C-alpha cells in the first residue's frame, strides 16, 4: 500500500506521523458524501480547516508509519 500527503504528495518516512481526515462534502447535486484524505503532520491544520468549514464534524485518525508503505 503506497500513500502520500494529499496536499504536498510527500510519502511519509519510517517513524513519521500522518493523519486520515474523514469529513462530509456536498456534491453538485446536493448529495452528502463521505471523503477520506491522507495528510502529513505539516498540512493537518490546513486540511482540518477546510474540513470543518464543510462539515462541523471531521474525524481524525493518527497513524505512525511502521515500515515503508505500511501503517501501524
DSSP file (Angstrom, degrees, kcal/mol; ACC not computed):
  #  RESIDUE AA STRUCTURE BP1 BP2  ACC     N-H-->O    O-->H-N    N-H-->O    O-->H-N    TCO  KAPPA ALPHA  PHI   PSI    X-CA   Y-CA   Z-CA
    1    1 A X              0   0    0      0, 0.0     2,-0.4     0, 0.0     0, 0.0   0.000 360.0 360.0 360.0 119.4    0.0    0.0    0.0
    2    2 A X        +     0   0    0      9,-0.0     2,-0.3     2,-0.0    66,-0.0  -0.892 360.0 163.9-110.4 141.8    1.5    3.3   -1.1
    3    3 A X        -     0   0    0     -2,-0.4     2,-0.3     9,-0.1     9,-0.2  -0.948  11.8-176.1-149.2 165.2    0.2    6.6    0.1
    4    4 A X        -     0   0    0     -2,-0.3     7,-0.2     7,-0.2    34,-0.2  -0.966  42.0 -69.6-157.6 169.6    1.2   10.2    0.3
    5    5 A X     >  -     0   0    0      5,-2.1     4,-1.7    -2,-0.3    34,-0.3  -0.423  33.9-141.9 -66.7 135.8    0.0   13.6    1.5
    6    6 A X  T  4 S+     0   0    0     32,-2.7    -1,-0.1     2,-0.2    33,-0.1   0.728  99.6  43.7 -70.8 -21.3   -3.0   14.9   -0.4
    7    7 A X  T  4 S+     0   0    0     31,-0.2    -1,-0.1     3,-0.1    32,-0.1   0.922 133.2  12.4 -89.1 -51.9   -1.5   18.5   -0.2
    8    8 A X  T  4 S-     0   0    0      2,-0.1    -2,-0.2     0, 0.0     3,-0.1   0.487  89.0-130.6-109.4  -4.3    2.2   18.1   -1.0
    9    9 A X     <  +     0   0    0     -4,-1.7     2,-0.3     1,-0.2    -3,-0.1   0.696  53.8 151.6  63.3  22.0    2.2   14.5   -2.3
   10   10 A X        -     0   0    0     -6,-0.0    -5,-2.1     1,-0.0     2,-0.4  -0.672  44.1-132.5 -85.0 135.8    5.1   13.6    0.0
   11   11 A X        -     0   0    0     -2,-0.3    -7,-0.2    -7,-0.2     2,-0.1  -0.753  28.3-116.3 -85.4 131.3    5.4    9.9    1.1
   12   12 A X        -     0   0    0     -2,-0.4    57,-0.3    -9,-0.2     2,-0.1  -0.367  25.4-130.4 -69.4 146.5    6.0    9.7    4.9
   13   13 A X    >   -     0   0    0      1,-0.1     3,-2.0     4,-0.1    52,-0.3  -0.405  41.4 -71.6 -87.4 168.5    9.2    8.2    6.2
   14   14 A X  T 3  S+     0   0    0      1,-0.3    52,-0.2    -2,-0.1    -1,-0.1  -0.411 123.1  18.7 -62.2 131.4    9.5    5.4    8.8
   15   15 A X  T 3  S+     0   0    0     50,-2.7    -1,-0.3     1,-0.3     2,-0.2   0.361  97.6 124.0  88.0  -4.3    8.6    6.8   12.2
   16   16 A X    <   -     0   0    0     -3,-2.0    49,-2.3    49,-0.1    -1,-0.3  -0.594  58.5-123.3 -89.7 151.0    6.8    9.8   10.8
   17   17 A X  E     +A   64   0A   0     -2,-0.2    24,-0.9    47,-0.2     2,-0.3  -0.664  28.9 175.7 -91.8 147.3    3.2   10.6   11.7
   18   18 A X  E     -AB  63  40A   0     45,-2.0    45,-2.6    -2,-0.3     2,-0.4  -0.963  16.1-139.2-143.2 164.4    0.4   11.0    9.2
   19   19 A X  E     -AB  62  39A   0     20,-3.1    20,-2.7    -2,-0.3     2,-0.6  -0.923   6.0-148.5-128.8 144.9   -3.3   11.6    9.5
   20   20 A X  E     -AB  61  38A   0     41,-2.6    41,-2.2    -2,-0.4     2,-0.6  -0.971  19.1-162.9-109.7 120.3   -6.5   10.4    7.9
   21   21 A X  E     -AB  60  37A   0     16,-2.9    16,-2.2    -2,-0.6     2,-0.5  -0.913   2.2-166.1-106.3 120.6   -9.2   13.1    7.9
   22   22 A X  E     +AB  59  36A   0     37,-3.2    37,-2.3    -2,-0.6     2,-0.3  -0.930  22.6 150.9-107.2 124.8  -12.8   11.9    7.3
   23   23 A X  E     - B   0  35A   0     12,-2.5    12,-3.1    -2,-0.5     2,-0.4  -0.890  40.8-109.0-143.7 173.6  -15.3   14.6    6.5
   24   24 A X  E     - B   0  34A   0     33,-0.4     2,-0.3    -2,-0.3    10,-0.2  -0.879  28.4-173.3-109.5 139.4  -18.6   15.1    4.6
   25   25 A X  E     - B   0  33A   0      8,-2.7     8,-3.0    -2,-0.4     2,-0.6  -0.903  22.6-127.6-124.9 159.3  -18.9   17.1    1.4
   26   26 A X  E     - B   0  32A   0     -2,-0.3     6,-0.2     6,-0.2     5,-0.0  -0.937  26.4-142.9-107.4 122.7  -22.0   18.1   -0.5
   27   27 A X    >   -     0   0    0      4,-3.1     3,-2.0    -2,-0.6    -1,-0.0  -0.165  32.9 -92.5 -77.1 175.5  -21.8   17.2   -4.2
   28   28 A X  T 3  S+     0   0    0      1,-0.3    -1,-0.1     2,-0.1    -2,-0.0   0.819 126.3  52.7 -60.3 -32.6  -23.2   19.4   -7.0
   29   29 A X  T 3  S-     0   0    0      2,-0.1    -1,-0.3     1,-0.0    -2,-0.0   0.297 123.0-102.9 -90.2  12.5  -26.5   17.5   -7.0
   30   30 A X  S <  S+     0   0    0     -3,-2.0     2,-0.4     1,-0.3    -2,-0.1   0.486  75.0 138.4  87.9   3.7  -26.9   18.1   -3.2
   31   31 A X        -     0   0    0     -5,-0.0    -4,-3.1     1,-0.0     2,-0.4  -0.670  50.4-131.5 -84.6 134.9  -25.9   14.6   -2.0
   32   32 A X  E     -B   26   0A   0     -2,-0.4     2,-0.4    -6,-0.2    -6,-0.2  -0.725  29.8-176.3 -86.4 134.1  -23.7   14.4    1.1
   33   33 A X  E     -B   25   0A   0     -8,-3.0    -8,-2.7    -2,-0.4     2,-0.3  -0.990  24.8-120.9-135.6 138.5  -20.8   12.1    0.6
   34   34 A X  E     -B   24   0A   0     -2,-0.4     2,-0.4   -10,-0.2   -10,-0.2  -0.583  29.2-169.4 -78.9 139.3  -18.0   10.9    3.0
   35   35 A X  E     -B   23   0A   0    -12,-3.1   -12,-2.5    -2,-0.3     2,-0.5  -0.992  10.0-158.7-131.7 135.6  -14.5   11.7    2.0
   36   36 A X  E     -B   22   0A   0     -2,-0.4     2,-0.4   -14,-0.2   -14,-0.2  -0.962  12.5-175.8-114.9 131.8  -11.2   10.4    3.5
   37   37 A X  E     -B   21   0A   0    -16,-2.2   -16,-2.9    -2,-0.5     2,-0.5  -0.987  17.4-143.3-129.1 135.1   -8.0   12.4    2.9
   38   38 A X  E     +B   20   0A   0     -2,-0.4   -32,-2.7   -18,-0.2     2,-0.3  -0.861  28.3 172.4 -97.2 127.8   -4.4   11.4    4.0
   39   39 A X  E     -B   19   0A   0    -20,-2.7   -20,-3.1    -2,-0.5     2,-0.1  -0.960  28.8-119.0-134.8 153.6   -2.3   14.3    5.1
   40   40 A X  E >   -B   18   0A   0     -2,-0.3     3,-1.2   -22,-0.2     4,-0.5  -0.340  39.0 -99.3 -82.5 170.4    1.2   14.7    6.7
   41   41 A X  G >  S+     0   0    0    -24,-0.9     3,-0.6     1,-0.3     4,-0.3   0.802 121.1  58.9 -62.3 -29.9    1.7   16.4   10.0
   42   42 A X  G 3  S+     0   0    0      1,-0.2    -1,-0.3     2,-0.1     4,-0.2   0.713 113.1  36.4 -73.1 -20.0    2.7   19.6    8.3
   43   43 A X  G <> S+     0   0    0     -3,-1.2     4,-2.0     1,-0.1    -1,-0.2   0.281  84.2 100.8-116.3   9.8   -0.6   20.0    6.5
   44   44 A X  H <> S+     0   0    0     -3,-0.6     4,-2.6    -4,-0.5     5,-0.2   0.886  82.5  52.5 -65.1 -37.6   -3.1   18.7    9.1
   45   45 A X  H  > S+     0   0    0     -4,-0.3     4,-2.1     1,-0.2    -1,-0.2   0.908 109.3  49.1 -65.1 -41.3   -4.1   22.2   10.2
   46   46 A X  H  > S+     0   0    0      2,-0.2     4,-1.8     1,-0.2    -1,-0.2   0.916 114.5  44.6 -63.6 -43.6   -4.9   23.3    6.6
   47   47 A X  H  X S+     0   0    0     -4,-2.0     4,-2.6     2,-0.2    -2,-0.2   0.890 112.0  51.6 -70.6 -39.2   -6.9   20.2    5.9
   48   48 A X  H  X S+     0   0    0     -4,-2.6     4,-2.7     2,-0.2     5,-0.2   0.886 108.0  53.1 -64.6 -37.7   -8.8   20.4    9.2
   49   49 A X  H  X S+     0   0    0     -4,-2.1     4,-1.2    -5,-0.2    -1,-0.2   0.932 112.5  44.1 -62.2 -44.9   -9.7   24.0    8.5
   50   50 A X  H  X S+     0   0    0     -4,-1.8     4,-1.3     1,-0.2    -2,-0.2   0.907 114.5  49.9 -65.2 -41.7  -11.1   23.0    5.1
   51   51 A X  H  X S+     0   0    0     -4,-2.6     4,-2.5     1,-0.2   -27,-0.2   0.895 109.6  49.3 -67.0 -40.6  -13.0   20.0    6.5
   52   52 A X  H  < S+     0   0    0     -4,-2.7    -1,-0.2     1,-0.2    -2,-0.2   0.744 105.6  57.7 -76.1 -20.5  -14.6   21.9    9.4
   53   53 A X  H  < S+     0   0    0     -4,-1.2    -1,-0.2    -5,-0.2    -2,-0.2   0.872 112.7  41.4 -70.0 -35.1  -15.8   24.6    7.0
   54   54 A X  H  < S+     0   0    0     -4,-1.3     2,-0.3     1,-0.3    -2,-0.2   0.902 133.1   7.9 -76.9 -42.8  -17.7   21.9    5.0
   55   55 A X     <  -     0   0    0     -4,-2.5    -1,-0.3    -5,-0.1   -30,-0.0  -0.993  65.2-130.4-142.8 143.8  -19.0   19.9    8.0
   56   56 A X  S    S+     0   0    0     -2,-0.3     2,-0.6    -3,-0.1    -4,-0.1   0.792  95.4  59.1 -66.0 -27.5  -18.9   20.5   11.7
   57   57 A X        +     0   0    0     -6,-0.1     2,-0.5    -3,-0.0   -33,-0.4  -0.910  57.2 170.8-111.0 122.3  -17.5   17.1   12.4
   58   58 A X        -     0   0    0     -2,-0.6     2,-0.5   -35,-0.1   -35,-0.2  -0.988  22.6-147.3-125.7 120.7  -14.2   15.9   11.0
   59   59 A X  E     -A   22   0A   0    -37,-2.3   -37,-3.2    -2,-0.5     2,-0.5  -0.754  14.8-163.6 -92.1 129.4  -12.9   12.6   12.3
   60   60 A X  E     -A   21   0A   0     -2,-0.5     2,-0.4   -39,-0.2   -39,-0.2  -0.944   9.2-171.9-118.8 130.3   -9.2   12.4   12.5
   61   61 A X  E     -A   20   0A   0    -41,-2.2   -41,-2.6    -2,-0.5     2,-0.4  -0.973  13.0-150.0-116.8 136.0   -7.1    9.2   12.9
   62   62 A X  E     -A   19   0A   0     -2,-0.4     2,-0.3   -43,-0.2   -43,-0.2  -0.889  15.0-175.0-107.9 135.2   -3.4    9.4   13.6
   63   63 A X  E     -A   18   0A   0    -45,-2.6   -45,-2.0    -2,-0.4     2,-0.5  -0.928  18.6-142.9-126.1 150.8   -1.0    6.7   12.4
   64   64 A X  E     -A   17   0A   0     -2,-0.3     8,-2.0   -47,-0.2     2,-0.6  -0.962  28.7-120.1-110.5 130.0    2.7    6.1   12.9
   65   65 A X  E     +C   71   0B   0    -49,-2.3   -50,-2.7    -2,-0.5     6,-0.2  -0.582  32.2 178.7 -74.0 116.6    4.5    4.7    9.9
   66   66 A X  E     -     0   0B   0      4,-1.0     2,-0.3    -2,-0.6    -1,-0.2   0.913  66.7  -0.6 -86.0 -48.0    6.0    1.4   11.0
   67   67 A X  E >  S-C   70   0B   0      3,-0.9     3,-2.0   -53,-0.1     2,-0.4  -0.863 100.5 -67.1-134.3 169.8    7.6    0.3    7.7
   68   68 A X  T 3  S+     0   0    0     -2,-0.3     3,-0.1     1,-0.3   -55,-0.1  -0.435 122.5   2.2 -63.2 116.3    7.8    1.8    4.3
   69   69 A X  T 3  S+     0   0    0     -2,-0.4     2,-0.4   -57,-0.3    -1,-0.3   0.466 114.5  93.6  88.5   1.9    4.3    1.7    2.9
   70   70 A X  E <   -C   67   0B   0     -3,-2.0    -4,-1.0   -68,-0.0    -3,-0.9  -0.971  59.4-146.2-129.8 145.7    2.6    0.2    6.0
   71   71 A X  E      C   65   0B   0     -2,-0.4    -6,-0.2    -6,-0.2    -3,-0.0  -0.812 360.0 360.0-108.4 148.8    0.8    1.9    8.9
   72   72 A X              0   0    0     -8,-2.0    -7,-0.1    -2,-0.3    -1,-0.1   0.354 360.0 360.0-113.6 360.0    0.8    0.7   12.5
